[in-house]
Amino acid sequence: MKILAVCQSGLGSSFMVQMNIQQILKDENVSEEIQVDHADVGSATGDAADYFFVEATLEGALGGIPNNKIILLNSLIDKEEVKDQINKILDQENIKHS
């Protein structure tokens, strides 16, 4: 499985979300291989990942990506919001976690 954190420029905030996701997966004791990366909205395509984490204000910029793959975040710095979304995905994909 692959998760892509997306922001306007693909630098600061998406990289921060990527690091938060990686830490959450570690904290949740996920042993399955999950690739996490970051990108800008212009290079995010539907086949680039299984799930796309993006700030809610950029929802319209991901037109070519199916809605069921997009995880909208109200706050990119709220680790609890990211954790809740990660746990929903892990449950949905039947991936064991704490």
Secondary structure, 3 states (H helix, E strand, C coil): CEEEEEECCCCHHHHHHHHHHHHHHHHCCCCCCCEEEEEEHHHCCCCCCCEEEEEHHHHHHHCCCCHHHEEEECCCCCHHHHHHHHHHHHHHCCCCCC
